[in-house]
């Protein structure tokens, strides 16, 4: 059951505000791009290996039996484009993200736009920056200078979380831990999930390249020919005090809800920094609502995301379609390998 601490009217009002501002920013800065997470460090292929011996009570959804799913994994920065045609530099403080798309997943899905996938979305911090859709709407208003004094005051805890996330030093996206931050269904239970690397990032090196995170992934997977392996972990809901569903700004402490390993994410050494893969990267859509009902998102933030992501994706598709139908300059047609 989808839960929200907001009334249906307040939830809708907040969601509509987020969509309005998102569409405005997307139109101004990058109508052909993702509104969120437009800068990719790499789209890589891999495997999601469901563990053998999972306790019977945890054999739910994709974890019902030992199985290896082919996956696409996308690493990215969260910030929208700096301006039209200009993505934000990796040297700027940002949220780093990991999105996993399982393929060949049987069963009816919550949304019908992808029939055989299951997506998991994560960022490099254990808590989210807002409590609910209303907080998200206020943050969006603040980003375009429309927030009232009271709304800005309410966002003070949000700014503290953003400061904590963006102050983290990341030198390689393959070597850091990621968290779902928001809760999800797990059959009749509720969880949060995390992806933790087997190899930790111990580098103290600094870079002056605007794209140093992609370069780090290329060096790891393509030049040094090394795999990247992660544990897929879950925490289970205990109670509203220790593991609240409707406050993703509160961390679920391991002491209250220890992590349980359910799968391994393996990204083999590979070449991925080429144009065909980059086009595939731009064409794929990652969304928490690409899911089996057993794993559907919970809470006000995720409920808003459902409509927001659908509207933004639709606008992006329409923009791309319109652009393809426009006459192109002769030089652009000649440069297109297609």
C-alpha positions in Angstrom: 0.0 0.0 0.0 1.3 3.4 -1.0 1.5 5.7 2.1 1.7 9.5 2.3 1.6 11.6 5.4 0.1 14.4 3.3 -3.6 14.8 2.5 -4.5 13.8 -1.1 -5.0 17.5 -1.9 -1.6 18.6 -0.4 0.1 15.7 -2.1 -1.3 16.7 -5.5 -0.6 20.4 -5.1 3.1 19.6 -4.2 3.5 17.2 -7.0 2.0 19.6 -9.5 4.4 22.3 -8.3 7.4 20.0 -8.8 6.3 19.1 -12.3 5.7 22.7 -13.3 9.2 23.8 -12.2 10.9 20.7 -13.5 9.3 21.2 -17.0 10.3 24.9 -16.9 14.0 24.1 -16.0 14.1 21.3 -18.6 12.8 23.5 -21.4 15.4 26.2 -20.5 18.5 24.1 -20.0 18.2 20.8 -21.8 14.9 19.7 -23.4 16.6 16.6 -24.9 18.3 15.7 -21.6 17.1 14.0 -18.4 16.0 16.7 -16.1 17.7 15.0 -13.1 20.9 13.1 -13.4 21.7 14.3 -16.9 25.5 13.8 -16.6 26.5 10.1 -16.9 29.8 8.8 -15.8 29.1 5.6 -17.7 26.5 3.0 -18.6 27.9 -0.5 -17.9 26.6 -4.0 -18.3 26.7 -6.5 -15.4 25.0 -9.2 -13.4 22.6 -9.2 -10.5 23.2 -12.5 -8.7 20.5 -13.5 -6.3 22.0 -15.4 -3.4 21.4 -19.0 -2.8 20.1 -19.9 0.7 17.9 -16.9 1.3 15.5 -17.6 4.2 12.1 -18.7 3.0 10.4 -15.6 4.5 12.7 -13.4 2.4 12.1 -15.2 -0.9 10.0 -12.4 -2.4 9.8 -11.0 -5.9 13.1 -11.1 -7.7 14.6 -12.8 -4.7 12.2 -15.8 -4.8 14.9 -18.1 -6.1 18.6 -18.1 -6.9 19.0 -16.5 -10.3 21.4 -14.3 -12.3 19.8 -11.3 -14.1 21.6 -9.3 -16.8 21.7 -5.7 -15.8 22.5 -2.2 -17.0 24.1 0.1 -14.4 24.3 3.9 -14.8 26.5 6.1 -12.7 25.7 9.9 -12.7 25.6 13.3 -11.1 22.3 14.5 -9.8 22.4 18.2 -10.8 20.5 19.4 -13.8 22.4 21.0 -16.7 24.3 24.2 -15.8 22.9 25.8 -18.9 21.8 24.7 -22.3 24.6 22.6 -23.8 26.7 22.7 -20.6 26.7 19.9 -18.0 28.0 20.6 -14.5 31.6 19.8 -13.9 32.5 16.8 -11.7 34.7 19.3 -9.7 31.5 21.0 -8.4 29.8 19.6 -5.2 27.1 17.2 -6.2 25.1 14.1 -5.4 26.5 10.9 -7.0 24.0 8.3 -8.1 23.8 4.7 -9.2 20.8 3.2 -11.1 20.4 -0.5 -11.7 18.1 -2.0 -14.3 17.5 -5.7 -14.2 16.4 -7.4 -17.4 14.4 -10.5 -18.1 12.2 -10.0 -15.0 9.0 -12.0 -15.3 5.7 -10.9 -13.8 3.2 -8.0 -14.0 4.8 -4.6 -13.3 3.3 -1.5 -11.6 3.8 0.5 -14.8 3.2 -0.9 -18.3 5.9 1.0 -20.2 8.6 -1.6 -19.6 7.5 -5.3 -19.5 10.5 -7.2 -18.2 12.6 -4.8 -16.1 13.1 -4.0 -12.4 14.9 -0.7 -11.5 16.7 0.2 -8.3 17.8 3.8 -7.7 20.4 4.9 -5.2 22.5 7.9 -4.1 25.7 8.2 -2.1 24.1 9.1 1.2 21.9 7.2 3.6 19.1 9.8 3.9 17.1 11.9 1.5 17.2 15.7 1.5 13.4 16.3 2.1 10.8 14.6 4.2 7.9 14.6 1.8 6.5 15.9 -1.5 5.7 19.3 0.1 9.4 19.7 1.2 10.4 18.6 -2.3 8.1 21.3 -3.8 9.6 24.0 -1.5 13.1 22.9 -2.5 12.2 23.3 -6.2 10.7 26.7 -5.5 13.9 27.7 -3.7 16.0 26.6 -6.7 14.2 29.1 -9.0 13.8 31.9 -6.4 10.2 31.4 -5.7 10.2 30.2 -2.1 8.7 32.3 0.6 10.7 33.2 3.8 8.7 30.6 5.7 9.4 27.9 3.1 13.1 28.8 3.1 13.1 28.5 6.9 11.5 25.0 6.7 14.3 24.0 4.3 17.1 24.5 6.8 17.4 20.8 7.6 17.3 20.0 3.9 20.3 22.4 3.3 22.2 20.6 6.1 21.6 17.2 4.4 22.7 18.6 1.0 25.8 20.1 2.6 26.7 16.7 4.0 26.1 14.9 0.7 28.0 17.3 -1.5 30.9 17.6 0.9 31.8 13.9 0.3 35.0 13.4 -1.7 34.4 10.9 -4.5 37.3 9.8 -6.7 35.7 6.7 -8.3 31.9 5.9 -8.6 32.7 2.2 -8.5 34.2 2.3 -5.1 31.6 4.0 -2.9 28.4 2.9 -1.1 25.0 3.9 -2.3 21.6 3.9 -0.5 17.9 4.0 -1.6 17.2 6.6 1.1 13.4 6.1 0.7 11.5 2.9 1.7 10.1 0.2 -0.5 7.7 -2.7 -0.3 9.2 -6.2 0.2 6.2 -8.4 -0.1 4.3 -7.9 3.2 7.3 -6.1 4.8 9.0 -2.7 4.2 12.7 -2.2 3.5 15.4 0.2 2.5 18.3 -1.1 0.4 21.9 -0.3 -0.2 24.7 -1.3 -2.5 28.2 -1.6 -0.9 31.4 -2.2 -2.9 33.8 -5.0 -2.0 36.7 -2.6 -2.7 36.7 0.7 -0.8 37.9 4.0 -2.3 41.2 4.7 -0.5 42.6 7.2 -3.1 43.5 10.7 -1.9 44.3 11.9 -5.4 42.8 15.1 -6.7 41.8 15.8 -10.3 41.4 18.9 -12.3 39.3 17.3 -15.1 35.7 18.3 -15.4 35.0 14.6 -16.3 37.3 12.9 -13.9 34.7 10.4 -12.6 34.1 9.0 -16.1 37.9 8.8 -16.5 38.2 6.9 -13.2 35.7 4.3 -14.4 37.4 4.0 -17.7 40.8 3.4 -16.0 39.3 0.8 -13.6 37.2 -1.2 -16.0 38.8 -0.7 -19.4 42.5 0.1 -18.8 43.3 -1.8 -15.6 40.8 -4.5 -16.6 39.3 -4.9 -13.1 35.8 -5.9 -12.2 33.7 -4.0 -9.7 31.6 -6.0 -7.2 29.0 -4.9 -4.7 26.8 -6.5 -2.1 23.0 -5.7 -2.5 21.8 -5.2 1.1 18.4 -4.6 2.7 17.2 -3.3 6.1 13.8 -4.2 7.4 11.2 -1.9 9.0 11.1 -2.2 12.8 8.8 0.6 14.0 7.9 4.2 13.3 10.3 5.5 15.9 13.4 3.7 14.7 12.6 3.1 11.0 9.9 5.6 9.9 8.3 5.1 6.5 7.3 8.7 6.1 10.6 10.4 7.1 13.4 9.5 4.6 15.5 12.2 6.3 15.9 9.9 9.3 18.6 7.2 8.9 17.7 3.6 9.7 20.5 2.7 12.0 22.2 -0.6 11.6 22.0 -1.2 15.3 18.2 -1.1 15.0 17.9 -2.9 11.6 21.1 -4.7 10.5 21.8 -5.1 6.8 21.0 -8.4 5.2 22.7 -9.5 2.0 20.4 -10.8 -0.7 22.4 -10.5 -3.9 25.7 -9.5 -5.5 26.1 -6.9 -8.2 29.0 -7.7 -10.5 30.3 -5.3 -13.2 32.9 -7.1 -15.3 35.9 -5.3 -16.8 34.7 -3.8 -20.1 34.9 -1.0 -22.6 32.0 1.4 -22.3 33.2 4.8 -23.3 32.1 4.8 -27.0 29.4 6.5 -28.9 27.0 3.6 -29.3 26.9 3.0 -25.6 26.5 6.7 -24.9 23.4 6.7 -27.2 22.0 3.7 -25.4 22.7 5.5 -22.1 20.6 8.5 -23.3 17.8 6.2 -24.5 17.3 4.2 -21.3 14.9 5.4 -18.6 15.5 4.5 -15.0 12.6 4.9 -12.6 11.8 3.5 -9.2 8.3 2.6 -10.4 9.7 0.2 -13.0 9.0 -2.6 -10.5 7.2 -5.6 -9.5 4.3 -4.8 -7.0 6.3 -6.8 -4.4 9.0 -4.1 -4.5 7.0 -0.9 -5.2 8.1 2.4 -3.6 6.5 3.8 -0.5 6.0 7.2 1.0 5.1 10.7 -0.1 8.4 11.4 -1.9 8.1 8.3 -4.0 4.4 8.9 -4.7 5.3 12.3 -6.1 8.2 10.8 -8.1 5.8 8.5 -9.9 3.9 11.3 -11.7 6.9 13.6 -11.9 9.2 11.1 -13.7 6.4 10.1 -16.1 5.7 13.7 -17.0 9.4 14.7 -17.5 10.1 11.5 -19.5 7.1 12.3 -21.8 8.2 15.9 -22.3 11.7 14.7 -23.1 10.4 12.2 -25.7 8.2 14.9 -27.3 11.2 17.3 -27.5 13.4 14.7 -29.1 10.7 13.7 -31.5 10.1 17.3 -32.5 13.8 17.9 -33.1 14.0 14.8 -35.3 11.2 16.1 -37.4 12.9 19.5 -37.9 15.1 20.0 -41.0 18.7 19.7 -40.0 21.7 21.8 -41.2 23.6 20.1 -44.0 26.7 19.7 -41.9 24.9 18.0 -39.0 23.4 15.4 -41.4 26.8 14.7 -42.9 28.4 14.3 -39.4 25.7 11.8 -38.3 27.0 8.3 -38.8 23.5 7.0 -39.1 
